[in-house]
Amino acid sequence: MKKILVIHYSQSGQLTEIVNNIAMPISEGDAEVDYYKIALEKEFPFPWNKSAFFDAFPESFLQKPRKLKAIPAEILHKKYDLIILGYQVWYLSPSIPINSLLKSPEAKIVFKNTPVVTVIGCRNMWIMAQEKVKYLLNDCGSKLVGNIALFDRHIIHISVITIVQWMFTGVKKKYLGIFPKPGVSQKDINESSKFGSVIAESLANGNHDTLQASLLKINAVKIKPFLVLVDKRANVLFGKWAKLISEKGEAESPKRHLWLSLFNYYLLFAIWIIAPIVFILFLLTYIPFLRRINKDKKYYSSIELK
């Protein structure tokens, strides 16, 4: 019997529902499935308040770990045939709980020599966060064999409005009765079990070499070239902001409140003013850069590591 470990961290419950749906066809087959939900010694609030939300930015982007509650011994000392790792994206990086796990000594025990399928649930930009996870998994001695990325399909500016309302109220609903529900659509969540069926087949065959190709055939990953461009550029700018703010003080320090406020205004300016201009420039240069765009789409759809 194959032994599978499902690891994730979720505040709203959206990612929990996704990974449970993916695991369902696997657990119904010849497999034993264990679940581990990451827990921190000091949890982040949900719903978020504005101060805590922005204060999490520097440590999220710089991938600074927090102290975890102990991983159960029965999980830590069991050898698994596959790990399904579900994670959120915080500020273009894997969330602090995921970073904290993958940078822990225990991760090198759990993940070593074990195939991993990553499952992402996010607003829309996940490309560079996944690159960071690839490196972390590599450091743990594991092998990435598959990736599934589910995201909010609405346009950037709509999803910004709806996600903010969700994060600050804790309620997933149609804002003002006119905006769409935030996050991954319920249809996509419900249909995510199809990925589990493909993973179960790969487990039965005992070969994961073609797993990602099989997942791609059922739309496990959809690459939007404009978002790849924005993600890359924003990572450069976020890096400068994160370093500057972290130098002003530790997490929750009043010494960095002013700089976090400035970052807040910068984000608003970038989203509502800069992003539309960049989109127009992207459209104007699409044909000249088509070869590079297609190359990026192929790479970021894959499980390769540059």
N, C-alpha and C positions, 0 to 999 in steps of 0.2 A: 504493500500500500504506500502510495506517495504521500509525503508529508509537506504541507504547504503552510507558510506563515504569511498572514495579511497584516501589514503594519500601516498605520495612518495617524494623522492628527487632523481633527476637524473641530471648529467652534460652532458653526451653524447646524451641522449634521448633514450638509449636502454631500461632502466627500464620504462620510460614513455610508450613506445610502448607495453611492456609486460603487464603492469597493465591495459592499455586501452583495450588490447585484452581480458584479463580476465574479465573485467567489461562489455564487449559488450553483451554477452548472458544474463547477469543480467539486464542490462538496457532495453533490448528488452522484458523482462517479466514484471511482476507486481511489479516493484520496481522503486524508485526514487533514482538516483545515483548522489551524489555530489563529486567534485574533489578538493583536496587541495594539492598543490605542496609547500613543505616547502621552505621558503626563509630566509636566514640569513641577519642580518644587514650588515655584511661584508662578501661577497661571496668569495669562493675559485676560483682560476683561472681555466679556461679550454679553450684550452689545458693547462696542467700544465707546469711550468718550474721546473727544477730539484730542485732548492732551496726550492720552496714552497711545492713540493711533499714530500720531506723528512722532512721538518719542521712540516708537519701535523702529523708526526708519534707519538710523545709522547702524544699529546692531544687526538689523535684518540684512541690509545691503552688504555690510562688511563681514557677514556670516560669523558673528561672534556667538558662541554657544552659551546657553544657560544650564543650570544644574537640573538634571532629570531625576524623577523618582525612579527607584530601582526597577530594572527589567525583571519580571518574574523568573525565578530560577529554572522553572520547567521549560521556559522558552530559551533562556540563555544557554542551556546545556543540551539542547536537542538539535540534531543535524537535520536541516530541511532540504528538500529537493528543489524548492522554488520559493522565492519571496516576492510577494506583491506589495510594492511600496507606494502608498497613496500620499500625495502632498499638495499643499496649497502654495501659491506664489505670493510672497510679500515683497513689495517694492522691487520687483524684477529679479528676485532671488528666492531660493527655497525658503520656506518659513523658518523662523528661529527654532521651533521644536524639531523640525527635520534636520536642520544644521546641527542642533545639539546632539541628536541621536547619532548622525553619521560621523561626527567628530569625536564621539566617545570611545573609550577603550573597549567597551562592550560591543560596539558595532563591528569591530574587527573580529570578534568571536562569532557573532551571529551571521554576518554577511560573508565571511571568508569562504572562497571557493563555492559560492552558491549563486545560481542564476537569479536574476532580478528582472521583474517587469514593473516599470514605473507607471503610475496612474496619476494624471494631473487634473485637478479641478480648479479653474481660475476664471478671471474676468476675460482676458483675451491674450495677453502677452506672456508667453511661457518659454520661448526659445532659449534665451540666455540662462534662465533658471535651470533648464534641463541640462545645458552644457556644464553648469556648476555641479549639478547632481552627478553627472557622468564622472567628473573628476573625483568627487567624494566617494563614489562607489568603487572606482578604480583604486583609491587609497585604502579601501577596506578589503581589497583582494577579491571582490565579486565581479561577476560578468553581467553586463546589461544585455538582455536578450529580447526585450520588447518595450514599447512605450505606447501609452494611450493618453491622449490629451483632449479633455472635454472643456469647452469654454463657452462664455456668453456670446451668442451669435449676433447680437445687435451691434449697431455702429458704435464707435468709440464714445461719442458724446452722450448717447442715450445710456450706455452701460455705466458711464461714470456717475450720472445722476442716480440711477437705480441702485447701484452697488453701495454708494455712500449712504443712501437712506437705509438700506438693509444692515450695513455694518453699525450704524449709529442707533438703530431702533431694535435690531434683532428680529424683525418681522419681515418675512419674504412675501411681499404683496405688491399689487399694482399701485405704484406711487401716484397719488392724486386721482386714482381711478382711470388714468389715461396712459400712463407709461406701462411698458411690458414688465412682467415679473423679472427680478434680477437673477443673475447667475446662470448656471447651466439649465437649459430647458428641461421640464419634467419628462418630455418625450425622449430626450437624449439620455436622461438618467434611467428611465424605464428600459430603454433598449440596450443599455450598457451590458446586460447579461450576455449579449451575443459575443462580446470579447472573451468572456469566461469560457464559452463553448470552444472557441479556437484555442485558448490556452489549455483546456482540458485535453483536447486532441493532441496537442504538442507533448503534454505530459505522458499520455498513453503511448505515444511513439518513442518517447525517451530521447527526443532530438529537438532542440530549440533553434537550430541553425536557420530555419525558414519561418520562424514564428513571426518576426516583424513584417516580413513580406505578406504573410497571411492576414495579419492585423490590418495592414494598409489596404488590403482588398475590401475590407468592410469599414473603411473610413475611420480608423483609429486615430489618425493624425490628418489635420488639414492645415497646410501652410499658407498664410497670407503674406505675400512678399512685402507689402507696405509695413505691416507690423514687425516683420523681421528687421527692416531698416530702422524703424522707430526704437525697437528694443535695443539694438546695438548702439545707436547714438545716445539714447537715454542712459544706458549703462555707463558710458563715459562721464556724462554730466552728474549722474547720481553718485558716482565714485568720488568726485570732487566735493560735492555737498556732504556726503557721509563722513568723509575724512575731516572736513572743516568742523562740522558739528560735534563729532566725537572728541575732537581736540579741546572743545570748550567745556566739556564735563562728561561724567559718566551718565548712564541711563537714569532718568528721572531727576537729574540735577537741574535746579533753577537756572544755573549758569548758561544753559543752552536754549532756554525758552525763546529768547529773541531770535536766535538763528533758526529754530524750528518754525517760528512764525514766518520768517522770510522765505523758508523753503516751501511753506504752504502757499504763499503768494506766487512763488516761482512756478509751482505745479499748476496753479490755475492759469497763469499766463501761458505756460507751455501747452496745456491741453486745449485752451480755447482760442489762442492766437497763433502760436508757432505751429502746432500740428496741422491745421488746415493749409498753411503755406507750404509746409513740407510735403503734404499730400499732392498739391498742385505740381510741385517740382518733381515729385516721384512719377506722376503721370506723364510729364513732359519728357522725362528721361527713360521711360519704361522700355521703349524699343532699343535704344543704344545699349542698354544694360541687360537686355533679355537673356543673354547667354549666362551672365553671372547670376541673375535671378533664378534661372532654372537649375544652375549648379547648387545654389543655396537651398532651394526647395528639396532637391534630392538628398543633400547631406542632412538637413534638419529633420527630414522624415525618417532618417535611418537611426541606427543605434551606434554608429561609428563615433570614435573619439579622435579629434584632430591632435 
